[in-house]
Amino acid sequence: MYTSALGTAIAFSSITTSHAAEIKTAKAETTEHVSISQAQAKGIALQDCAGKITSTEFKQESSVYVITIVTNSLEQRIVEVNASTGKVVKKQEVKLWTQTQVKEAVSKQYKGVIQSITFNKETREYTLTVVDGKVEYTLTVDGLTGKVIHENKKELQLMSE
């Protein structure tokens, strides 16, 4: 009985060793097929979609570069470039929220009157001032998601006659 357990342990050990060798080989093959650098992938993405790159990520499991670009018309595009071939394999467009959409979303969350709204092209954020009685809110809204990402609440001093 002891010898059969020892035989099983030896067999398991050799399976584990050969399995590890297969994993190393598979990883080596994956990295060998990456023939496009991140810089080259960025160039390919910009040729496909002009604008400013805001982020780049390499997804090893699918061997693609995921590049986020904000276009000159203020749209966000996500471009995936195959790291082996350099071909664009996927494009996704994310449009910015309009002022009207932002106002509607904020009005559902905050009572009061929207006094002002401005848009910052660099950060792609809206800034709104909402007055509700004695309280003034200054809100920052993400132009891509429509979510309030910062709120500043200030009590207003009402002047007596």
VEXFI-516618 format. One record per atom (N, C-alpha, C, CB): residue number from 1; chain; atom name; x, y, z. Coordinates in nm, 2 decimals, decimal comma. Glycine has a CB too. Layout:
residues N
  nr kette atom     c1     c2     c3
 NUM     A   CA      X      Y      Z
...
This chain:
residues 161
  nr kette atom     c1     c2     c3
   1     A    N   0,08  -0,12   0,00
   1     A   CA   0,00   0,00   0,00
   1     A    C   0,09   0,13   0,00
   1     A   CB  -0,09   0,00   0,12
   2     A    N   0,20   0,12   0,08
   2     A   CA   0,29   0,24   0,08
   2     A    C   0,35   0,26  -0,05
   2     A   CB   0,39   0,21   0,19
   3     A    N   0,39   0,15  -0,13
   3     A   CA   0,45   0,17  -0,26
   3     A    C   0,36   0,23  -0,36
   3     A   CB   0,51   0,03  -0,30
   4     A    N   0,23   0,19  -0,35
   4     A   CA   0,14   0,25  -0,45
   4     A    C   0,12   0,40  -0,43
   4     A   CB   0,00   0,18  -0,45
   5     A    N   0,12   0,44  -0,30
   5     A   CA   0,11   0,59  -0,27
   5     A    C   0,24   0,66  -0,32
   5     A   CB   0,09   0,61  -0,12
   6     A    N   0,35   0,59  -0,31
   6     A   CA   0,48   0,65  -0,35
   6     A    C   0,48   0,66  -0,51
   6     A   CB   0,60   0,57  -0,31
   7     A    N   0,43   0,56  -0,57
   7     A   CA   0,42   0,56  -0,72
   7     A    C   0,33   0,67  -0,77
   7     A   CB   0,37   0,43  -0,77
   8     A    N   0,22   0,69  -0,70
   8     A   CA   0,12   0,80  -0,73
   8     A    C   0,19   0,93  -0,72
   8     A   CB  -0,01   0,79  -0,65
   9     A    N   0,26   0,95  -0,61
   9     A   CA   0,33   1,08  -0,58
   9     A    C   0,43   1,11  -0,69
   9     A   CB   0,40   1,08  -0,44
  10     A    N   0,51   1,00  -0,73
  10     A   CA   0,61   1,02  -0,84
  10     A    C   0,54   1,06  -0,97
  10     A   CB   0,70   0,90  -0,85
  11     A    N   0,43   0,99  -1,00
  11     A   CA   0,36   1,01  -1,13
  11     A    C   0,30   1,16  -1,12
  11     A   CB   0,24   0,91  -1,15
  12     A    N   0,24   1,20  -1,01
  12     A   CA   0,19   1,33  -1,00
  12     A    C   0,30   1,44  -1,01
  12     A   CB   0,12   1,35  -0,86
  13     A    N   0,41   1,41  -0,96
  13     A   CA   0,52   1,50  -0,96
  13     A    C   0,57   1,52  -1,11
  13     A   CB   0,64   1,45  -0,88
  14     A    N   0,58   1,41  -1,18
  14     A   CA   0,62   1,43  -1,32
  14     A    C   0,51   1,50  -1,41
  14     A   CB   0,65   1,29  -1,38
  15     A    N   0,38   1,47  -1,38
  15     A   CA   0,28   1,54  -1,45
  15     A    C   0,29   1,69  -1,42
  15     A   CB   0,14   1,49  -1,41
  16     A    N   0,31   1,73  -1,30
  16     A   CA   0,32   1,87  -1,26
  16     A    C   0,43   1,94  -1,33
  16     A   CB   0,33   1,88  -1,11
  17     A    N   0,55   1,87  -1,33
  17     A   CA   0,67   1,93  -1,40
  17     A    C   0,64   1,95  -1,55
  17     A   CB   0,79   1,83  -1,38
  18     A    N   0,58   1,85  -1,61
  18     A   CA   0,56   1,86  -1,76
  18     A    C   0,45   1,97  -1,79
  18     A   CB   0,52   1,72  -1,82
  19     A    N   0,35   1,97  -1,70
  19     A   CA   0,25   2,08  -1,71
  19     A    C   0,31   2,22  -1,70
  19     A   CB   0,14   2,06  -1,60
  20     A    N   0,40   2,23  -1,61
  20     A   CA   0,47   2,36  -1,59
  20     A    C   0,55   2,40  -1,71
  20     A   CB   0,56   2,36  -1,46
  21     A    N   0,61   2,30  -1,77
  21     A   CA   0,69   2,32  -1,90
  21     A    C   0,60   2,37  -2,01
  21     A   CB   0,77   2,20  -1,94
  22     A    N   0,48   2,31  -2,01
  22     A   CA   0,38   2,35  -2,12
  22     A    C   0,34   2,49  -2,10
  22     A   CB   0,26   2,26  -2,12
  23     A    N   0,31   2,53  -1,97
  23     A   CA   0,27   2,67  -1,94
  23     A    C   0,38   2,76  -1,98
  23     A   CB   0,24   2,68  -1,79
  24     A    N   0,51   2,74  -1,95
  24     A   CA   0,62   2,82  -1,98
  24     A    C   0,62   2,84  -2,13
  24     A   CB   0,75   2,77  -1,93
  25     A    N   0,61   2,73  -2,21
  25     A   CA   0,61   2,73  -2,35
  25     A    C   0,50   2,82  -2,41
  25     A   CB   0,60   2,59  -2,41
  26     A    N   0,38   2,80  -2,35
  26     A   CA   0,26   2,88  -2,40
  26     A    C   0,29   3,03  -2,37
  26     A   CB   0,13   2,83  -2,32
  27     A    N   0,34   3,06  -2,26
  27     A   CA   0,37   3,21  -2,23
  27     A    C   0,48   3,26  -2,32
  27     A   CB   0,42   3,22  -2,08
  28     A    N   0,58   3,18  -2,35
  28     A   CA   0,69   3,22  -2,44
  28     A    C   0,63   3,24  -2,58
  28     A   CB   0,80   3,12  -2,45
  29     A    N   0,54   3,15  -2,63
  29     A   CA   0,48   3,17  -2,76
  29     A    C   0,40   3,30  -2,77
  29     A   CB   0,39   3,05  -2,79
  30     A    N   0,32   3,33  -2,66
  30     A   CA   0,24   3,45  -2,66
  30     A    C   0,33   3,58  -2,67
  30     A   CB   0,16   3,46  -2,53
  31     A    N   0,44   3,58  -2,60
  31     A   CA   0,53   3,70  -2,60
  31     A    C   0,60   3,71  -2,74
  31     A   CB   0,62   3,70  -2,49
  32     A    N   0,64   3,59  -2,79
  32     A   CA   0,71   3,59  -2,92
  32     A    C   0,62   3,65  -3,03
  32     A   CB   0,75   3,45  -2,96
  33     A    N   0,49   3,63  -3,03
  33     A   CA   0,40   3,68  -3,13
  33     A    C   0,37   3,83  -3,13
  33     A   CB   0,27   3,60  -3,13
  34     A    N   0,41   3,89  -3,02
  34     A   CA   0,39   4,04  -3,01
  34     A    C   0,50   4,10  -3,09
  34     A   CB   0,40   4,09  -2,86
  35     A    N   0,47   4,15  -3,21
  35     A   CA   0,57   4,21  -3,30
  35     A    C   0,54   4,36  -3,31
  35     A   CB   0,57   4,14  -3,43
  36     A    N   0,43   4,41  -3,26
  36     A   CA   0,40   4,55  -3,26
  36     A    C   0,43   4,62  -3,13
  36     A   CB   0,25   4,58  -3,31
  37     A    N   0,50   4,72  -3,12
  37     A   CA   0,53   4,79  -2,99
  37     A    C   0,41   4,88  -2,96
  37     A   CB   0,66   4,88  -3,00
  38     A    N   0,41   4,92  -2,83
  38     A   CA   0,30   5,01  -2,79
  38     A    C   0,30   5,14  -2,87
  38     A   CB   0,32   5,04  -2,64
  39     A    N   0,42   5,19  -2,89
  39     A   CA   0,43   5,32  -2,97
  39     A    C   0,37   5,30  -3,12
  39     A   CB   0,58   5,36  -2,98
  40     A    N   0,40   5,18  -3,18
  40     A   CA   0,35   5,15  -3,31
  40     A    C   0,20   5,14  -3,31
  40     A   CB   0,42   5,02  -3,37
  41     A    N   0,15   5,07  -3,20
  41     A   CA   0,00   5,05  -3,19
  41     A    C  -0,07   5,19  -3,17
  41     A   CB  -0,03   4,96  -3,07
  42     A    N  -0,01   5,28  -3,10
  42     A   CA  -0,06   5,41  -3,09
  42     A    C  -0,07   5,48  -3,22
  42     A   CB   0,02   5,50  -2,99
  43     A    N   0,04   5,47  -3,30
  43     A   CA   0,04   5,53  -3,43
  43     A    C  -0,07   5,48  -3,52
  43     A   CB   0,18   5,51  -3,50
  44     A    N  -0,08   5,34  -3,52
  44     A   CA  -0,19   5,28  -3,60
  44     A    C  -0,33   5,33  -3,56
  44     A   CB  -0,18   5,12  -3,59
  45     A    N  -0,35   5,34  -3,43
  45     A   CA  -0,48   5,38  -3,38
  45     A    C  -0,51   5,52  -3,42
  45     A   CB  -0,49   5,37  -3,22
  46     A    N  -0,41   5,61  -3,41
  46     A   CA  -0,42   5,75  -3,45
  46     A    C  -0,45   5,76  -3,60
  46     A   CB  -0,30   5,83  -3,41
  47     A    N  -0,39   5,67  -3,68
  47     A   CA  -0,41   5,68  -3,83
  47     A    C  -0,56   5,64  -3,85
  47     A   CB  -0,32   5,58  -3,90
  48     A    N  -0,61   5,55  -3,77
  48     A   CA  -0,75   5,51  -3,79
  48     A    C  -0,85   5,61  -3,74
  48     A   CB  -0,77   5,37  -3,72
  49     A    N  -0,81   5,68  -3,63
  49     A   CA  -0,90   5,78  -3,56
  49     A    C  -0,82   5,89  -3,51
  49     A   CB  -0,98   5,70  -3,45
  50     A    N  -0,82   6,01  -3,57
  50     A   CA  -0,74   6,12  -3,53
  50     A    C  -0,79   6,18  -3,40
  50     A   CB  -0,74   6,23  -3,63
  51     A    N  -0,70   6,23  -3,31
  51     A   CA  -0,74   6,29  -3,18
  51     A    C  -0,62   6,28  -3,09
  51     A   CB  -0,86   6,22  -3,13
  52     A    N  -0,66   6,28  -2,96
  52     A   CA  -0,56   6,27  -2,85
  52     A    C  -0,57   6,15  -2,77
  52     A   CB  -0,57   6,40  -2,76
  53     A    N  -0,46   6,07  -2,75
  53     A   CA  -0,47   5,95  -2,68
  53     A    C  -0,47   5,98  -2,53
  53     A   CB  -0,34   5,86  -2,71
  54     A    N  -0,57   5,92  -2,46
  54     A   CA  -0,58   5,95  -2,32
  54     A    C  -0,54   5,83  -2,23
  54     A   CB  -0,73   5,98  -2,28
  55     A    N  -0,54   5,71  -2,29
  55     A   CA  -0,49   5,59  -2,22
  55     A    C  -0,45   5,48  -2,32
  55     A   CB  -0,59   5,54  -2,11
  56     A    N  -0,36   5,39  -2,27
  56     A   CA  -0,32   5,27  -2,35
  56     A    C  -0,30   5,16  -2,25
  56     A   CB  -0,19   5,30  -2,43
  57     A    N  -0,35   5,04  -2,29
  57     A   CA  -0,34   4,92  -2,20
  57     A    C  -0,31   4,80  -2,29
  57     A   CB  -0,47   4,90  -2,12
  58     A    N  -0,23   4,71  -2,25
  58     A   CA  -0,20   4,59  -2,32
  58     A    C  -0,28   4,47  -2,25
  58     A   CB  -0,05   4,56  -2,33
  59     A    N  -0,36   4,41  -2,33
  59     A   CA  -0,43   4,29  -2,27
  59     A    C  -0,36   4,16  -2,32
  59     A   CB  -0,58   4,29  -2,32
  60     A    N  -0,29   4,10  -2,23
  60     A   CA  -0,20   3,99  -2,27
  60     A    C  -0,28   3,87  -2,31
  60     A   CB  -0,11   3,95  -2,16
  61     A    N  -0,40   3,84  -2,25
  61     A   CA  -0,48   3,72  -2,28
  61     A    C  -0,53   3,73  -2,42
  61     A   CB  -0,59   3,71  -2,18
  62     A    N  -0,56   3,85  -2,48
  62     A   CA  -0,60   3,85  -2,61
  62     A    C  -0,50   3,91  -2,71
  62     A   CB  -0,73   3,94  -2,62
  63     A    N  -0,39   3,95  -2,65
  63     A   CA  -0,27   4,01  -2,73
  63     A    C  -0,31   4,13  -2,81
  63     A   CB  -0,21   3,90  -2,82
  64     A    N  -0,38   4,22  -2,75
  64     A   CA  -0,42   4,35  -2,81
  64     A    C  -0,39   4,47  -2,73
  64     A   CB  -0,57   4,35  -2,84
  65     A    N  -0,36   4,58  -2,79
  65     A   CA  -0,35   4,71  -2,73
  65     A    C  -0,48   4,77  -2,73
  65     A   CB  -0,24   4,80  -2,79
  66     A    N  -0,53   4,82  -2,61
  66     A   CA  -0,66   4,89  -2,61
  66     A    C  -0,62   5,04  -2,59
  66     A   CB  -0,75   4,84  -2,49
  67     A    N  -0,65   5,12  -2,69
  67     A   CA  -0,61   5,26  -2,69
  67     A    C  -0,74   5,35  -2,69
  67     A   CB  -0,52   5,29  -2,81
  68     A    N  -0,74   5,44  -2,59
  68     A   CA  -0,86   5,53  -2,58
  68     A    C  -0,81   5,67  -2,64
  68     A   CB  -0,90   5,55  -2,43
  69     A    N  -0,90   5,72  -2,73
  69     A   CA  -0,87   5,85  -2,80
  69     A    C  -0,99   5,94  -2,78
  69     A   CB  -0,84   5,82  -2,95
  70     A    N  -0,96   6,07  -2,76
  70     A   CA  -1,07   6,17  -2,76
  70     A    C  -1,05   6,24  -2,90
  70     A   CB  -1,06   6,27  -2,64
  71     A    N  -1,15   6,24  -2,98
  71     A   CA  -1,14   6,30  -3,11
  71     A    C  -1,15   6,45  -3,11
  71     A   CB  -1,25   6,24  -3,21
  72     A    N  -1,12   6,51  -3,22
  72     A   CA  -1,13   6,66  -3,22
  72     A    C  -1,28   6,70  -3,21
  72     A   CB  -1,07   6,71  -3,35
  73     A    N  -1,37   6,62  -3,24
  73     A   CA  -1,52   6,65  -3,22
  73     A    C  -1,56   6,61  -3,08
  73     A   CB  -1,60   6,58  -3,33
  74     A    N  -1,47   6,58  -2,99
  74     A   CA  -1,49   6,55  -2,85
  74     A    C  -1,57   6,42  -2,83
  74     A   CB  -1,57   6,66  -2,79
  75     A    N  -1,55   6,33  -2,91
  75     A   CA  -1,60   6,19  -2,89
  75     A    C  -1,49   6,10  -2,84
  75     A   CB  -1,67   6,13  -3,03
  76     A    N  -1,53   6,00  -2,77
  76     A   CA  -1,42   5,91  -2,72
  76     A    C  -1,43   5,78  -2,80
  76     A   CB  -1,44   5,88  -2,57
  77     A    N  -1,32   5,74  -2,85
  77     A   CA  -1,31   5,61  -2,93
  77     A    C  -1,22   5,52  -2,86
  77     A   CB  -1,27   5,64  -3,07
  78     A    N  -1,26   5,39  -2,85
  78     A   CA  -1,17   5,29  -2,80
  78     A    C  -1,13   5,20  -2,92
  78     A   CB  -1,24   5,21  -2,68
  79     A    N  -1,00   5,20  -2,94
  79     A   CA  -0,95   5,12  -3,06
  79     A    C  -0,86   5,01  -3,01
  79     A   CB  -0,87   5,22  -3,16
  80     A    N  -0,89   4,89  -3,06
  80     A   CA  -0,81   4,77  -3,02
  80     A    C  -0,72   4,73  -3,14
  80     A   CB  -0,89   4,65  -2,98
  81     A    N  -0,59   4,73  -3,11
  81     A   CA  -0,49   4,69  -3,22
  81     A    C  -0,43   4,56  -3,19
  81     A   CB  -0,38   4,80  -3,23
  82     A    N  -0,43   4,47  -3,28
  82     A   CA  -0,37   4,33  -3,26
  82     A    C  -0,22   4,35  -3,25
  82     A   CB  -0,41   4,24  -3,38
  83     A    N  -0,16   4,29  -3,14
  83     A   CA  -0,02   4,31  -3,12
  83     A    C   0,07   4,23  -3,21
  83     A   CB   0,01   4,27  -2,97
  84     A    N   0,01   4,13  -3,28
  84     A   CA   0,09   4,05  -3,37
  84     A    C   0,09   4,11  -3,51
  84     A   CB   0,04   3,91  -3,37
  85     A    N  -0,03   4,15  -3,56
  85     A   CA  -0,05   4,19  -3,70
  85     A    C  -0,05   4,34  -3,71
  85     A   CB  -0,18   4,13  -3,75
  86     A    N  -0,08   4,42  -3,61
  86     A   CA  -0,09   4,56  -3,62
  86     A    C  -0,22   4,61  -3,68
  86     A   CB   0,02   4,61  -3,70
  87     A    N  -0,32   4,51  -3,70
  87     A   CA  -0,45   4,55  -3,75
  87     A    C  -0,54   4,59  -3,65
  87     A   CB  -0,51   4,43  -3,83
  88     A    N  -0,63   4,69  -3,68
  88     A   CA  -0,74   4,73  -3,59
  88     A    C  -0,84   4,62  -3,59
  88     A   CB  -0,80   4,87  -3,63
  89     A    N  -0,87   4,57  -3,47
  89     A   CA  -0,96   4,45  -3,47
  89     A    C  -1,10   4,49  -3,41
  89     A   CB  -0,90   4,34  -3,38
  90     A    N  -1,10   4,61  -3,34
  90     A   CA  -1,23   4,65  -3,28
  90     A    C  -1,22   4,80  -3,26
  90     A   CB  -1,26   4,58  -3,15
  91     A    N  -1,34   4,87  -3,29
  91     A   CA  -1,35   5,01  -3,26
  91     A    C  -1,49   5,03  -3,19
  91     A   CB  -1,35   5,10  -3,39
  92     A    N  -1,48   5,12  -3,08
  92     A   CA  -1,60   5,15  -3,01
  92     A    C  -1,61   5,30  -2,99
  92     A   CB  -1,61   5,07  -2,87
  93     A    N  -1,72   5,36  -3,01
  93     A   CA  -1,74   5,50  -3,00
  93     A    C  -1,83   5,53  -2,88
  93     A   CB  -1,81   5,56  -3,13
  94     A    N  -1,78   5,63  -2,80
  94     A   CA  -1,85   5,67  -2,68
  94     A    C  -1,87   5,82  -2,69
  94     A   CB  -1,78   5,63  -2,54
  95     A    N  -2,00   5,86  -2,71
  95     A   CA  -2,03   6,01  -2,73
  95     A    C  -2,04   6,08  -2,60
  95     A   CB  -2,16   6,03  -2,81
  96     A    N  -2,00   6,20  -2,60
  96     A   CA  -2,01   6,29  -2,48
  96     A    C  -2,16   6,32  -2,46
  96     A   CB  -1,93   6,42  -2,50
  97     A    N  -2,19   6,34  -2,33
  97     A   CA  -2,33   6,39  -2,30
  97     A    C  -2,34   6,53  -2,35
  97     A   CB  -2,35   6,38  -2,15
  98     A    N  -2,46   6,57  -2,39
  98     A   CA  -2,49   6,71  -2,43
  98     A    C  -2,52   6,79  -2,30
  98     A   CB  -2,60   6,71  -2,53
  99     A    N  -2,52   6,92  -2,32
  99     A   CA  -2,56   7,01  -2,21
  99     A    C  -2,71   6,97  -2,16
  99     A   CB  -2,55   7,16  -2,24
 100     A    N  -2,79   6,95  -2,26
 100     A   CA  -2,93   6,92  -2,23
 100     A    C  -2,94   6,79  -2,14
 100     A   CB  -3,02   6,91  -2,35
 101     A    N  -2,87   6,69  -2,19
 101     A   CA  -2,87   6,56  -2,11
 101     A    C  -2,82   6,58  -1,97
 101     A   CB  -2,79   6,45  -2,19
 102     A    N  -2,71   6,66  -1,96
 102     A   CA  -2,65   6,68  -1,83
 102     A    C  -2,75   6,75  -1,74
 102     A   CB  -2,52   6,76  -1,84
 103     A    N  -2,81   6,86  -1,79
 103     A   CA  -2,91   6,94  -1,71
 103     A    C  -3,03   6,85  -1,67
 103     A   CB  -2,97   7,05  -1,80
 104     A    N  -3,08   6,76  -1,76
 104     A   CA  -3,19   6,67  -1,72
 104     A    C  -3,15   6,57  -1,61
 104     A   CB  -3,23   6,59  -1,84
 105     A    N  -3,03   6,52  -1,62
 105     A   CA  -2,98   6,42  -1,52
 105     A    C  -2,96   6,49  -1,38
 105     A   CB  -2,84   6,36  -1,56
 106     A    N  -2,90   6,61  -1,38
 106     A   CA  -2,88   6,69  -1,26
 106     A    C  -3,01   6,73  -1,20
 106     A   CB  -2,79   6,81  -1,28
 107     A    N  -3,11   6,77  -1,28
 107     A   CA  -3,24   6,81  -1,23
 107     A    C  -3,31   6,70  -1,16
 107     A   CB  -3,33   6,86  -1,34
 108     A    N  -3,28   6,57  -1,19
 108     A   CA  -3,34   6,46  -1,13
 108     A    C  -3,28   6,43  -0,99
 108     A   CB  -3,33   6,33  -1,21
 109     A    N  -3,16   6,47  -0,97
 109     A   CA  -3,08   6,45  -0,85
 109     A    C  -3,09   6,57  -0,75
 109     A   CB  -2,94   6,42  -0,88
 110     A    N  -3,10   6,69  -0,81
 110     A   CA  -3,09   6,81  -0,72
 110     A    C  -3,22   6,90  -0,75
 110     A   CB  -2,97   6,89  -0,75
 111     A    N  -3,28   6,94  -0,64
 111     A   CA  -3,39   7,04  -0,65
 111     A    C  -3,33   7,18  -0,67
 111     A   CB  -3,48   7,04  -0,52
 112     A    N  -3,40   7,27  -0,72
 112     A   CA  -3,35   7,40  -0,74
 112     A    C  -3,33   7,44  -0,88
 112     A   CB  -3,22   7,42  -0,67
 113     A    N  -3,27   7,55  -0,90
 113     A   CA  -3,25   7,61  -1,04
 113     A    C  -3,11   7,60  -1,08
 113     A   CB  -3,30   7,76  -1,04
 114     A    N  -3,08   7,56  -1,20
 114     A   CA  -2,95   7,56  -1,26
 114     A    C  -2,92   7,70  -1,30
 114     A   CB  -2,94   7,45  -1,38
 115     A    N  -2,82   7,76  -1,23
 115     A   CA  -2,78   7,90  -1,26
 115     A    C  -2,68   7,91  -1,38
 115     A   CB  -2,71   7,96  -1,14
 116     A    N  -2,59   7,81  -1,39
 116     A   CA  -2,49   7,81  -1,50
 116     A    C  -2,44   7,67  -1,53
 116     A   CB  -2,37   7,91  -1,46
 117     A    N  -2,39   7,66  -1,65
 117     A   CA  -2,33   7,53  -1,69
 117     A    C  -2,22   7,57  -1,79
 117     A   CB  -2,43   7,43  -1,76
 118     A    N  -2,10   7,51  -1,77
 118     A   CA  -1,99   7,53  -1,86
 118     A    C  -1,92   7,39  -1,89
 118     A   CB  -1,88   7,63  -1,80
 119     A    N  -1,85   7,39  -2,00
 119     A   CA  -1,79   7,26  -2,04
 119     A    C  -1,64   7,28  -2,06
 119     A   CB  -1,85   7,20  -2,17
 120     A    N  -1,55   7,20  -2,00
 120     A   CA  -1,41   7,20  -2,01
 120     A    C  -1,37   7,10  -2,11
 120     A   CB  -1,34   7,18  -1,87
 121     A    N  -1,32   7,14  -2,23
 121     A   CA  -1,27   7,04  -2,33
 121     A    C  -1,16   6,96  -2,29
 121     A   CB  -1,24   7,12  -2,46
 122     A    N  -1,07   7,01  -2,21
 122     A   CA  -0,95   6,94  -2,17
 122     A    C  -0,98   6,82  -2,08
 122     A   CB  -0,85   7,03  -2,10
 123     A    N  -1,07   6,84  -1,98
 123     A   CA  -1,10   6,74  -1,89
 123     A    C  -1,23   6,66  -1,93
 123     A   CB  -1,12   6,80  -1,75
 124     A    N  -1,31   6,72  -2,03
 124     A   CA  -1,43   6,66  -2,07
 124     A    C  -1,53   6,66  -1,95
 124     A   CB  -1,41   6,52  -2,13
 125     A    N  -1,54   6,77  -1,88
 125     A   CA  -1,63   6,77  -1,76
 125     A    C  -1,71   6,90  -1,77
 125     A   CB  -1,54   6,78  -1,63
 126     A    N  -1,83   6,89  -1,72
 126     A   CA  -1,93   7,00  -1,71
 126     A    C  -1,92   7,05  -1,57
 126     A   CB  -2,07   6,96  -1,75
 127     A    N  -1,93   7,18  -1,55
 127     A   CA  -1,94   7,24  -1,42
 127     A    C  -2,07   7,32  -1,41
 127     A   CB  -1,82   7,34  -1,39
 128     A    N  -2,15   7,28  -1,31
 128     A   CA  -2,29   7,35  -1,30
 128     A    C  -2,30   7,41  -1,16
 128     A   CB  -2,40   7,24  -1,31
 129     A    N  -2,37   7,52  -1,16
 129     A   CA  -2,41   7,58  -1,03
 129     A    C  -2,56   7,57  -1,02
 129     A   CB  -2,37   7,74  -1,03
 130     A    N  -2,60   7,51  -0,91
 130     A   CA  -2,74   7,49  -0,88
 130     A    C  -2,78   7,56  -0,75
 130     A   CB  -2,78   7,33  -0,87
 131     A    N  -2,88   7,64  -0,75
 131     A   CA  -2,93   7,71  -0,62
 131     A    C  -3,06   7,65  -0,58
 131     A   CB  -2,93   7,86  -0,64
 132     A    N  -3,07   7,61  -0,46
 132     A   CA  -3,19   7,55  -0,40
 132     A    C  -3,21   7,62  -0,26
 132     A   CB  -3,18   7,40  -0,38
 133     A    N  -3,29   7,73  -0,27
 133     A   CA  -3,32   7,81  -0,15
 133     A    C  -3,19   7,87  -0,09
 133     A   CB  -3,38   7,72  -0,04
 134     A    N  -3,15   7,83   0,02
 134     A   CA  -3,03   7,89   0,09
 134     A    C  -2,90   7,81   0,06
 134     A   CB  -3,05   7,89   0,24
 135     A    N  -2,91   7,71  -0,03
 135     A   CA  -2,79   7,63  -0,06
 135     A    C  -2,75   7,64  -0,21
 135     A   CB  -2,83   7,48  -0,03
 136     A    N  -2,62   7,66  -0,23
 136     A   CA  -2,57   7,66  -0,36
 136     A    C  -2,48   7,54  -0,38
 136     A   CB  -2,49   7,80  -0,39
 137     A    N  -2,50   7,46  -0,49
 137     A   CA  -2,42   7,35  -0,52
 137     A    C  -2,33   7,38  -0,64
 137     A   CB  -2,51   7,22  -0,55
 138     A    N  -2,21   7,35  -0,63
 138     A   CA  -2,12   7,36  -0,75
 138     A    C  -2,09   7,21  -0,78
 138     A   CB  -1,99   7,44  -0,73
 139     A    N  -2,13   7,17  -0,90
 139     A   CA  -2,12   7,02  -0,94
 139     A    C  -2,02   7,01  -1,05
 139     A   CB  -2,25   6,97  -0,97
 140     A    N  -1,94   6,90  -1,05
 140     A   CA  -1,86   6,86  -1,16
 140     A    C  -1,92   6,73  -1,21
 140     A   CB  -1,71   6,85  -1,13
 141     A    N  -1,95   6,73  -1,34
 141     A   CA  -2,01   6,61  -1,41
 141     A    C  -1,92   6,56  -1,52
 141     A   CB  -2,16   6,65  -1,46
 142     A    N  -1,90   6,43  -1,51
 142     A   CA  -1,82   6,36  -1,62
 142     A    C  -1,90   6,36  -1,75
 142     A   CB  -1,78   6,21  -1,58
 143     A    N  -1,84   6,42  -1,85
 143     A   CA  -1,90   6,44  -1,98
 143     A    C  -1,92   6,31  -2,06
 143     A   CB  -1,83   6,53  -2,06
 144     A    N  -1,85   6,20  -2,01
 144     A   CA  -1,86   6,07  -2,08
 144     A    C  -1,97   5,98  -2,02
 144     A   CB  -1,73   6,00  -2,09
 145     A    N  -1,99   6,00  -1,88
 145     A   CA  -2,08   5,91  -1,81
 145     A    C  -2,20   5,98  -1,76
 145     A   CB  -2,01   5,85  -1,69
 146     A    N  -2,20   6,11  -1,75
 146     A   CA  -2,31   6,19  -1,70
 146     A    C  -2,32   6,19  -1,55
 146     A   CB  -2,43   6,14  -1,76
 147     A    N  -2,22   6,13  -1,48
 147     A   CA  -2,23   6,12  -1,34
 147     A    C  -2,16   6,23  -1,27
 147     A   CB  -2,16   5,99  -1,29
 148     A    N  -2,22   6,27  -1,15
 148     A   CA  -2,16   6,38  -1,07
 148     A    C  -2,04   6,32  -1,00
 148     A   CB  -2,27   6,43  -0,96
 149     A    N  -1,92   6,38  -1,03
 149     A   CA  -1,80   6,33  -0,97
 149     A    C  -1,75   6,41  -0,86
 149     A   CB  -1,69   6,32  -1,08
 150     A    N  -1,80   6,53  -0,85
 150     A   CA  -1,76   6,62  -0,74
 150     A    C  -1,88   6,72  -0,70
 150     A   CB  -1,63   6,70  -0,77
 151     A    N  -1,90   6,73  -0,57
 151     A   CA  -2,01   6,82  -0,53
 151     A    C  -1,95   6,91  -0,42
 151     A   CB  -2,13   6,75  -0,48
 152     A    N  -1,97   7,05  -0,43
 152     A   CA  -1,94   7,14  -0,33
 152     A    C  -2,07   7,21  -0,29
 152     A   CB  -1,83   7,25  -0,38
 153     A    N  -2,10   7,20  -0,16
 153     A   CA  -2,22   7,26  -0,11
 153     A    C  -2,19   7,38  -0,02
 153     A   CB  -2,30   7,15  -0,03
 154     A    N  -2,26   7,49  -0,05
 154     A   CA  -2,23   7,61   0,03
 154     A    C  -2,36   7,68   0,07
 154     A   CB  -2,15   7,72  -0,06
 155     A    N  -2,36   7,71   0,20
 155     A   CA  -2,48   7,78   0,26
 155     A    C  -2,47   7,93   0,21
 155     A   CB  -2,49   7,77   0,41
 156     A    N  -2,58   7,98   0,16
 156     A   CA  -2,59   8,12   0,12
 156     A    C  -2,63   8,21   0,23
 156     A   CB  -2,68   8,14  -0,01
 157     A    N  -2,57   8,32   0,24
 157     A   CA  -2,61   8,42   0,34
 157     A    C  -2,71   8,52   0,28
 157     A   CB  -2,49   8,50   0,40
 158     A    N  -2,83   8,52   0,33
 158     A   CA  -2,93   8,61   0,28
 158     A    C  -2,92   8,74   0,35
 158     A   CB  -3,08   8,55   0,30
 159     A    N  -2,92   8,85   0,27
 159     A   CA  -2,91   8,98   0,32
 159     A    C  -3,04   9,03   0,38
 159     A   CB  -2,86   9,08   0,21
 160     A    N  -3,03   9,09   0,50
 160     A   CA  -3,16   9,14   0,57
 160     A    C  -3,18   9,28   0,52
 160     A   CB  -3,14   9,14   0,72
 161     A    N  -3,31   9,32   0,52
 161     A   CA  -3,34   9,46   0,47
 161     A    C  -3,29   9,57   0,55
 161     A   CB  -3,49   9,47   0,46
